[in-house]
Amino acid sequence: MPVAIITGASKGLGRALAEALAARGWDLVLDARTAGVLQEAADGVRTYGTRVTALPGDVTDAGHRAELVAAAWRLGGLDLLVSNASALGAKPLVRLEALPAEGLRRALEVNVVAALGLVQEALPLLRASGAGTVITVSSDAAAEAYETWGGYGASKAALDHLAAVLGAEEPGQRVWAVDPGDMATDLYAAAVPDDGDPRPAPVSVVPGFLRLLDERPASGRYAVPALLEGQR
Ligand SMILES: NC(=O)c1ccc[n+]([C@@H]2O[C@H](COP(=O)([O-])OP(=O)(O)OC[C@H]3O[C@@H](n4cnc5c(N)ncnc54)[C@H](OP(=O)(O)O)[C@@H]3O)[C@@H](O)[C@H]2O)c1
């Protein structure tokens, strides 16, 4: 069975991806900081009958990242790493003039430094897989200049660039930066608490990720709304 690590898998997009991969027979290593919520998600994913290792921890902790990769090794290796856990830098989001330096540092630490650390830890197993794949979850805030999304957007732009360079450095693997589009999640509600517009459920964007896994296009940046065009 193929094996994936998904960070931030206790809720939102990470959990929806975990369920979809388990339904396809993937064995999984799942992470999030809040142990009880992660455990509940892992129990749900286990109902698909695959092996699931749930490890609570913070992706900024190098020891925790090593444990995630070690758990994948115990499941037989690593075929897919999804860097999905993310920090906003401020809740709610604020204009750059008010963005605390500490918030920006946290966004960079979680979204960029930890994501690279996990890739570095995982590369030997990914290279050993016949189909090593890295997905970094991006955002349209990485590419568009939305007021108040500057710190978070800068961190996602940096993550996109890391993914692009990794794709060039690792021609034997697929490295996709994927913008899922807006989703109704706790992260979105924390970012913009007074947003009244309905947003799609995370499960609705999962087919875009599955299309990438099925078709294995070249490394690069992809947006789920474009991937799903004509498929809905
Ligand atoms: N929602 C949107 O509209 C939207 C749009 C574009 C891109 N995205 C991206 O989509 C991805 C998933 O976000 P989401 O909206 O699904 O968020 P979510 O529902 O709030 O889920 C975030 C997940 O990450 C975990 N997490 C957060 N910080 C962590 C850390 N330092 N270490 C380990 N786990 C951590 C959370 O659990 P704990 O809090 O317990 O750790 C949770 O499992 C993120 O990369 C986000 O930037 C979201």
The ligand as a Tripos MOL2 file, in Angstrom:
@<TRIPOS>MOLECULE
LIG
   48    52     1     0     0
SMALL
NO_CHARGES

@<TRIPOS>ATOM
      1 N1         -9.6210   27.6000    4.3070 N.am      1 LIG1
      2 C1         -9.2960   28.2950    3.2260 C.2       1 LIG1
      3 O1        -10.0950   29.0740    2.6730 O.2       1 LIG1
      4 C2         -7.9270   28.1170    2.6050 C.ar      1 LIG1
      5 C3         -7.6750   28.7760    1.3850 C.ar      1 LIG1
      6 C4         -6.4280   28.6060    0.7980 C.ar      1 LIG1
      7 C5         -5.4670   27.8030    1.3920 C.ar      1 LIG1
      8 N2         -5.7550   27.1810    2.5760 N.ar      1 LIG1
      9 C6         -4.7180   26.3170    3.1470 C.3       1 LIG1
     10 O2         -5.2770   25.0290    3.3320 O.3       1 LIG1
     11 C7         -4.5460   24.3490    4.3600 C.3       1 LIG1
     12 C8         -5.5030   23.7160    5.3470 C.3       1 LIG1
     13 O3         -6.2050   24.7400    6.0060 O.3       1 LIG1
     14 P1         -7.6850   24.5520    6.5500 P.3       1 LIG1
     15 O4         -8.4480   25.7320    6.0620 O.co2     1 LIG1
     16 O5         -8.1550   23.1900    6.2750 O.co2     1 LIG1
     17 O6         -7.4240   24.7860    8.1190 O.3       1 LIG1
     18 P2         -8.0530   24.1250    9.4380 P.3       1 LIG1
     19 O7         -9.3690   23.4910    9.1840 O.co2     1 LIG1
     20 O8         -7.9610   25.1830   10.4740 O.co2     1 LIG1
     21 O9         -7.0160   22.9400    9.7590 O.3       1 LIG1
     22 C9         -5.6800   23.2240   10.0480 C.3       1 LIG1
     23 C10        -5.0160   21.9410   10.5040 C.3       1 LIG1
     24 O10        -3.6240   22.1890   10.7600 O.3       1 LIG1
     25 C11        -3.3170   21.8300   12.1240 C.3       1 LIG1
     26 N3         -2.1900   22.6850   12.5320 N.ar      1 LIG1
     27 C12        -2.1610   24.0260   12.6010 C.ar      1 LIG1
     28 N4         -0.9530   24.4460   13.0020 N.ar      1 LIG1
     29 C13        -0.1990   23.3350   13.1830 C.ar      1 LIG1
     30 C14         1.1300   23.1180   13.5890 C.ar      1 LIG1
     31 N5          1.9500   24.1360   13.8960 N.pl3     1 LIG1
     32 N6          1.5960   21.8500   13.6550 N.ar      1 LIG1
     33 C15         0.7750   20.8070   13.3520 C.ar      1 LIG1
     34 N7         -0.4930   20.9610   12.9500 N.ar      1 LIG1
     35 C16        -0.9780   22.2160   12.8800 C.ar      1 LIG1
     36 C17        -4.6420   22.0310   12.8560 C.3       1 LIG1
     37 O11        -4.7610   21.3290   14.0750 O.3       1 LIG1
     38 P3         -4.2220   21.9520   15.4700 P.3       1 LIG1
     39 O12        -4.7030   23.3640   15.5360 O.co2     1 LIG1
     40 O13        -4.7750   21.0570   16.5300 O.co2     1 LIG1
     41 O14        -2.7350   21.8700   15.3670 O.co2     1 LIG1
     42 C18        -5.5920   21.4310   11.8120 C.3       1 LIG1
     43 O15        -5.5090   20.0240   11.8260 O.3       1 LIG1
     44 C19        -3.6010   25.3840    4.9730 C.3       1 LIG1
     45 O16        -2.3200   25.2390    4.4020 O.3       1 LIG1
     46 C20        -4.2110   26.6900    4.5270 C.3       1 LIG1
     47 O17        -3.2560   27.7340    4.4870 O.3       1 LIG1
     48 C21        -6.9560   27.3140    3.1990 C.ar      1 LIG1
@<TRIPOS>BOND
     1     1     2 1
     2     2     3 2
     3     2     4 1
     4     4     5 ar
     5     4    48 ar
     6     5     6 ar
     7     6     7 ar
     8     7     8 ar
     9     8     9 1
    10     8    48 ar
    11     9    10 1
    12     9    46 1
    13    10    11 1
    14    11    12 1
    15    11    44 1
    16    12    13 1
    17    13    14 1
    18    14    15 2
    19    14    16 1
    20    14    17 1
    21    17    18 1
    22    18    19 2
    23    18    20 1
    24    18    21 1
    25    21    22 1
    26    22    23 1
    27    23    24 1
    28    23    42 1
    29    24    25 1
    30    25    26 1
    31    25    36 1
    32    26    27 ar
    33    26    35 ar
    34    27    28 ar
    35    28    29 ar
    36    29    30 ar
    37    29    35 ar
    38    30    31 1
    39    30    32 ar
    40    32    33 ar
    41    33    34 ar
    42    34    35 ar
    43    36    37 1
    44    36    42 1
    45    37    38 1
    46    38    39 2
    47    38    40 1
    48    38    41 1
    49    42    43 1
    50    44    45 1
    51    44    46 1
    52    46    47 1
@<TRIPOS>SUBSTRUCTURE
     1 LIG1         1 GROUP 0 **** ****
